[in-house]
Amino acid sequence: MKNFRSAIIGCGAIFPTHGVSVKHCERATLVAVCDIIKERAEKTAEKYACAAYTDYIEMLDKEKIDVVHICLPHYLHAPVAIECMKRGKHVITEKPLSVSVSDAQAMIDASEKHGVTLACIFQNRFNAGTQFVRNMFLSGELGAIKGARCSVTWYRPDSYYVADDWHGTWDKEGGGVIINQAIHTLDAMRYIMNAKPIEVYATIANRGDTHIEVEDTAEGAILFDNGVRANFHAINYYSFDDEVEINLDFEKGRAKILSDRATVKMSDGRILSSVTEPLSDIDYGEIKAYWGVNHFRQIDNVYKCLESGEEMFVDLKGAFETLKIVCAIYESGKSGAKVKI
Ligand SMILES: NC(=O)c1ccc[n+]([C@@H]2O[C@H](COP(=O)([O-])OP(=O)(O)OC[C@H]3O[C@@H](n4cnc5c(N)ncnc54)[C@H](O)[C@@H]3O)[C@@H](O)[C@H]2O)c1
């Protein structure tokens, strides 16, 4: 079995899901971490018994690294990933792939040019509810899809946005509730439908009490190439982080996904439910419950595929399609026009 030498850039909130996953992954060893905040890098390195850096270029120069995990603010995903790929490193970046379609395309071009793998984290694709409905649909059991809608009603106070210099900004975060929070739910809806988005007609607004420039509200329609016009609604000014919801109407049944669980009411009266298999040995420490537990499943799968050459479970093409939806929502929301993808 191969053992890949890994590094993680960005030791902030999402770091533990990558650090713990690498630790549990039999094909990977964490050799270095990097954060521009020195104490953060050093504290993390001490905990994980690896080297600490504040400059990722220096880390790439000094350490022998095969795989780089990018856990950075959104605007840095593209430049850092491209720099790593130029040096022959495989890259696993956190969502979103980048803040623009052109940046994402440049990342994909770089991975092809340099013959390395680029993976993007969408851990919730592993959720039992998502898999349950998608597999039933793909097997033909549910018949054709007729309608879809999803909603994310979460809460992000000012303290969340002022904790750093990137959340709540167009240039660094690339948007608000859509690109950061609802992106998972949009990705899951698109993935279950197994269809290509072709047009978006959306509104974005800032309706809460926070002092941010990006949207805390968005709603609209996404037209897919199967003829379904899916609806989405997302806000960051609810009173708590409610369960995200995806509803899908099929010829032979209706599916409701709440967080990671699904219930399907079949037209013949049967009610079917997903079963979640917990990852009992993985403890990410202090992370948000709504991030789920599936980072390990995705990261472990990426390393397995690096060794075997198989297709990754979370495909890059799908991550790009989801980013195209996100960028089209912003373009439509800003212009007021329908946007073709
Ligand atoms: N998959 C999920 O469910 C999930 C959940 C939360 C966050 N995320 C994603 O993870 C990424 C990071 O988010 P976060 O919440 O951990 O952010 P964060 O602000 O907590 O952490 C980012 C870290 O990057 C460091 N950093 C910034 N610029 C740097 C540079 N040039 N070199 C090295 N380090 C640098 C910062 O000092 C900080 O420690 C984002 O893409 C976010 O969307 C994903």
The ligand as an SDF file (V2000), in Angstrom:
LIG
                    3D

 44 48  0  0  0  0  0  0  0  0999 V2000
  -16.8580   21.4090    4.0560 N   0  0  0  0  0  0  0  0  0  0  0  0
  -17.4060   22.1070    5.0540 C   0  0  0  0  0  0  0  0  0  0  0  0
  -18.4510   21.7420    5.6070 O   0  0  0  0  0  0  0  0  0  0  0  0
  -16.7480   23.3590    5.5160 C   0  0  0  0  0  0  0  0  0  0  0  0
  -17.0630   23.9320    6.7490 C   0  0  0  0  0  0  0  0  0  0  0  0
  -16.3670   25.0960    7.1410 C   0  0  0  0  0  0  0  0  0  0  0  0
  -15.4360   25.6830    6.2950 C   0  0  0  0  0  0  0  0  0  0  0  0
  -15.2060   25.1080    5.0820 N   0  0  0  0  0  0  0  0  0  0  0  0
  -14.2680   25.6970    4.1230 C   0  0  0  0  0  0  0  0  0  0  0  0
  -12.9420   25.6170    4.6200 O   0  0  0  0  0  0  0  0  0  0  0  0
  -12.1960   26.7320    4.1550 C   0  0  0  0  0  0  0  0  0  0  0  0
  -11.5920   27.4620    5.3500 C   0  0  0  0  0  0  0  0  0  0  0  0
  -12.6410   27.8690    6.1920 O   0  0  0  0  0  0  0  0  0  0  0  0
  -12.4190   28.0600    7.7650 P   0  0  0  0  0  0  0  0  0  0  0  0
  -13.7750   28.2120    8.3350 O   0  0  0  0  0  0  0  0  0  0  0  0
  -11.5160   27.0060    8.2900 O   0  0  0  0  0  0  0  0  0  0  0  0
  -11.6950   29.4760    7.7520 O   0  0  0  0  0  0  0  0  0  0  0  0
  -10.7680   30.0940    8.9050 P   0  0  0  0  0  0  0  0  0  0  0  0
  -10.7230   31.5590    8.6680 O   0  0  0  0  0  0  0  0  0  0  0  0
  -11.1890   29.5900   10.2400 O   0  0  0  0  0  0  0  0  0  0  0  0
   -9.3460   29.4510    8.5850 O   0  0  0  0  0  0  0  0  0  0  0  0
   -8.5590   29.8390    7.5030 C   0  0  0  0  0  0  0  0  0  0  0  0
   -7.1020   29.8140    7.9500 C   0  0  0  0  0  0  0  0  0  0  0  0
   -6.2680   30.1410    6.8300 O   0  0  0  0  0  0  0  0  0  0  0  0
   -5.1960   30.9430    7.3200 C   0  0  0  0  0  0  0  0  0  0  0  0
   -4.6280   31.6560    6.1880 N   0  0  0  0  0  0  0  0  0  0  0  0
   -5.1220   32.7300    5.5130 C   0  0  0  0  0  0  0  0  0  0  0  0
   -4.3120   33.0890    4.4990 N   0  0  0  0  0  0  0  0  0  0  0  0
   -3.2730   32.2140    4.5180 C   0  0  0  0  0  0  0  0  0  0  0  0
   -2.1300   32.0380    3.7070 C   0  0  0  0  0  0  0  0  0  0  0  0
   -1.8630   32.8370    2.6840 N   0  0  0  0  0  0  0  0  0  0  0  0
   -1.2620   31.0410    4.0150 N   0  0  0  0  0  0  0  0  0  0  0  0
   -1.5030   30.2110    5.0670 C   0  0  0  0  0  0  0  0  0  0  0  0
   -2.5800   30.3280    5.8670 N   0  0  0  0  0  0  0  0  0  0  0  0
   -3.4580   31.3140    5.5940 C   0  0  0  0  0  0  0  0  0  0  0  0
   -5.8410   31.8290    8.3560 C   0  0  0  0  0  0  0  0  0  0  0  0
   -4.8870   32.3990    9.2280 O   0  0  0  0  0  0  0  0  0  0  0  0
   -6.7830   30.8520    9.0400 C   0  0  0  0  0  0  0  0  0  0  0  0
   -6.1840   30.2090   10.1360 O   0  0  0  0  0  0  0  0  0  0  0  0
  -13.1580   27.5790    3.3230 C   0  0  0  0  0  0  0  0  0  0  0  0
  -13.0650   27.2080    1.9920 O   0  0  0  0  0  0  0  0  0  0  0  0
  -14.5210   27.1720    3.8780 C   0  0  0  0  0  0  0  0  0  0  0  0
  -15.5950   27.3440    2.9640 O   0  0  0  0  0  0  0  0  0  0  0  0
  -15.8210   23.9650    4.6930 C   0  0  0  0  0  0  0  0  0  0  0  0
  1  2  1  0
  2  3  2  0
  2  4  1  0
  4  5  1  0
  4 44  2  0
  5  6  2  0
  6  7  1  0
  7  8  2  0
  8  9  1  0
  8 44  1  0
  9 10  1  0
  9 42  1  0
 10 11  1  0
 11 12  1  0
 11 40  1  0
 12 13  1  0
 13 14  1  0
 14 15  2  0
 14 16  1  0
 14 17  1  0
 17 18  1  0
 18 19  2  0
 18 20  1  0
 18 21  1  0
 21 22  1  0
 22 23  1  0
 23 24  1  0
 23 38  1  0
 24 25  1  0
 25 26  1  0
 25 36  1  0
 26 27  1  0
 26 35  1  0
 27 28  2  0
 28 29  1  0
 29 30  1  0
 29 35  2  0
 30 31  1  0
 30 32  2  0
 32 33  1  0
 33 34  2  0
 34 35  1  0
 36 37  1  0
 36 38  1  0
 38 39  1  0
 40 41  1  0
 40 42  1  0
 42 43  1  0
M  CHG  2   8   1  16  -1
M  END
$$$$
